[in-house]
């Protein structure tokens, strides 16, 4: 009987260790940072409350960043903004060898905008030398003509202008943990996105295929990445925005979910 009990107990423990966890379910299984990454933050070593880290900075206007405990005890970053405010974790002085930069984060957005018309938002922004483009690989827009709110790649500040190339095939999901990955590949100025480990080929941009002016889209040599939330129009519905972010990582190769 003791032998049978031990076998059953071991089987249960093995099942718990190897059982699948829903992609992006950050509260269920925090992932620790590993060596060799350009940047990594899982918030586990930070105290609860206002952010305090020598590894990254804060960029806010009508917004706050707060380190909190998730449902299962791990720590996450709570991003809160009012109306068209912003709140970003900012990573400076990146030096990515080669021509590709990959990023990953897990996130849960309480609610996306449904007003004003064409309200657009950014969750990831990359800038650097060699190009004036402010690249927004993770963002989206509310489209009143559908209606709906959709993920989309965008940019601003450079020759291609201010654009968000949202796609009906990529609707946002509220109040659910998701894993979002992106890459910036300078070899063909390509931007690509994966959601919960699945490639979204409609969410891409390149030198000649993008949503802006009819000129080449040229990526900067990225040295700064901001991760959080910004909405650009006032008079929003809802009037405030809350999202939770965890397991942020930047690398020279794809990290996966």
Buried (B, 14 or more C-beta within 10 A) or exposed (E): EEEEEEEEEEEEEEEEEEEEEEBBBBBEEBBEBEEEBBBBBBBBEBEEEEBEEEEBBBBBEEBBBBBEEBEEEBBBBBBBBBBBBBBBBBBEEBEBEEBBBBBBBBBBBEBBBBBBEBBBBBBBBBBBEEBEBBBBBBBBBBBEEEEBBBBBBBBBEBBBBBBBBBBEEBBBBEEEBBBBBBBBBBEEBBBBBBBBEEEBEBBBBBBEEBBBEEEEBBBBBBBBBBBBBBBBBEEBEEEBBBBBBBBBBBBBEBBEB
